[in-house]
Amino acid sequence: MGISTEEGLEIMILHYDEFVSPIGGILFASDGEAICALDYEGYEKRMRSLLERRFGPVEFRNGSDPQQLKRALRDYFDGDLHALDQTPVCMRGTSFQEQVWNALRTIPAGRTWTYGRLAAELRRPQAARAVGHANSQNPIAIIVPCHRVIGASSALTGYAGGLDRKQWLLGHEGALSGSHRLAAAAN
């Protein structure tokens, strides 16, 4: 859905809403058919920047949740770890990014993979760094569960929403063990 401006630019109209969760405010946007972005309160600029990189100029229709994502998020945070599994997403990245992001959705709740394992799953075993970079560009947190990817040493590294949130999500999903530890520095 979009509108044209006097300059002839197409502006993408996105549905936008917010959800209060145990890990803080969650912001999300939809094109009316699929979720295009999910991020955290305090990261509004990053979310808009990633959306504009993917769609061009965007405008939000506030308080609109056509996919009933708030209900699915509530169910997820109440313990239904599969509540988000069938949520449609619109990622619009490079071909490689989309391969990585689609592979993330195959990591079961309660499990973690290393960047190396994710690269191997994509039949690119030497591409762990590239996989890590694509993972960091994931525009749809939680639903596309980049929080389930950890360092080779079992360190909880690199979560754009903050390592505390990553640790909470993995704990909520039952994926933390004594071998997981927070990394000294986050990406």
Secondary structure as GFF3:
##gff-version 3
##sequence-region A 1 187
A	DSSP	beta_strand	2	4	.	.	.	ID=ss1
A	DSSP	beta_strand	10	21	.	.	.	ID=ss2
A	DSSP	beta_strand	24	30	.	.	.	ID=ss3
A	DSSP	beta_strand	35	40	.	.	.	ID=ss4
A	DSSP	alpha_helix	44	55	.	.	.	ID=ss5
A	DSSP	beta_strand	58	62	.	.	.	ID=ss6
A	DSSP	alpha_helix	69	77	.	.	.	ID=ss7
A	DSSP	alpha_helix	95	104	.	.	.	ID=ss8
A	DSSP	beta_strand	113	114	.	.	.	ID=ss9
A	DSSP	alpha_helix	115	121	.	.	.	ID=ss10
A	DSSP	alpha_helix	128	136	.	.	.	ID=ss11
A	DSSP	three_ten_helix	146	148	.	.	.	ID=ss12
A	DSSP	beta_strand	149	150	.	.	.	ID=ss13
A	DSSP	beta_strand	155	156	.	.	.	ID=ss14
A	DSSP	alpha_helix	163	172	.	.	.	ID=ss15
A	DSSP	beta_strand	181	182	.	.	.	ID=ss16
###
